Amino acid sequence: MQPALPDPVHLTRVDASQNMARFYGISLQPTLFGEVAVLRQWGRIGTTGQCLAETFADLPTAAMAQDRLQRIKRRRGYAVVSPAGTSGAGTNRFRTI
């Protein structure tokens, strides 16, 4: 049995004065070969955006990459999104690749 994957991270950055409305999603998914993929999706809110998958040998390494990406985006002004009435745990607003 494999360990549970961390919840996906959903971030947004909105600045009306700069006409900026961006989203960034980071999630972990197992691959068919026993590795773990860090899936990133980003773009303008309301669009499909772009996707990138990066594979890692194990879950701890992939989780560290997810945390690092989240820290970088938070430093750039992105904020964690949590739907109204929930803590954000177990929700996935972005499509899974």
C-alpha positions in Angstrom: 0.0 0.0 0.0 1.3 3.4 -1.0 1.4 6.4 1.3 -1.3 9.0 0.8 -0.5 11.9 -1.5 -0.7 15.4 -0.2 -3.7 17.5 -1.2 -3.4 19.7 -4.3 -2.4 23.3 -3.8 -4.4 26.0 -5.6 -3.1 29.6 -5.7 -4.4 32.8 -7.3 -3.0 36.2 -7.8 -5.4 39.0 -8.6 -4.5 42.7 -9.0 -7.1 44.8 -10.7 -4.8 47.8 -11.1 -2.6 45.7 -13.4 -5.4 43.7 -15.0 -3.9 40.6 -13.5 -5.9 37.5 -12.7 -3.7 34.4 -12.6 -4.0 30.9 -11.1 -1.4 28.2 -10.3 -2.1 24.6 -9.3 0.3 22.0 -8.0 -0.6 18.4 -7.4 1.1 15.0 -7.1 0.1 11.9 -9.0 1.6 8.4 -9.1 2.9 7.3 -12.5 2.6 3.8 -14.0 6.3 3.2 -13.4 6.2 3.7 -9.6 7.4 7.3 -9.7 5.5 10.4 -8.6 4.7 13.2 -11.0 4.4 16.9 -9.8 1.7 18.4 -12.1 1.7 22.1 -12.5 -1.1 24.1 -14.2 -1.0 27.9 -14.6 -2.6 30.6 -16.6 -5.1 33.4 -16.6 -8.3 32.8 -14.5 -11.1 31.7 -16.8 -8.8 29.9 -19.3 -7.5 26.4 -19.5 -3.9 27.5 -19.0 -0.8 25.5 -19.5 0.4 22.2 -17.9 3.8 20.7 -17.0 4.5 17.4 -15.5 7.9 16.6 -13.8 8.6 13.1 -12.4 10.5 12.2 -9.3 11.7 8.8 -8.0 9.8 8.9 -4.7 7.1 10.7 -2.8 9.3 12.6 -0.3 11.3 14.1 -3.1 8.2 15.1 -5.1 6.6 16.5 -1.9 9.7 18.7 -1.3 9.4 20.0 -4.9 5.7 20.8 -4.4 6.5 22.7 -1.2 9.3 24.6 -2.9 7.1 25.6 -5.8 4.4 26.8 -3.4 6.9 28.9 -1.4 8.2 30.5 -4.5 4.7 31.4 -5.7 3.6 32.7 -2.3 6.7 35.0 -2.2 5.5 36.4 -5.6 2.1 37.4 -4.2 0.0 34.3 -4.9 -2.5 33.3 -2.1 -3.9 29.9 -1.3 -7.5 29.4 -2.5 -10.1 27.6 -0.3 -13.7 27.4 -1.4 -16.3 29.1 0.8 -17.4 26.9 3.7 -14.5 24.4 3.4 -10.9 24.2 4.6 -9.7 23.4 1.1 -8.8 19.9 2.0 -9.7 17.3 -0.6 -11.0 19.8 -3.2 -9.7 19.8 -6.7 -10.9 22.7 -8.9 -8.3 21.9 -11.6 -8.5 19.1 -14.1 -6.2 16.2 -13.6 -3.8 15.2 -16.3 
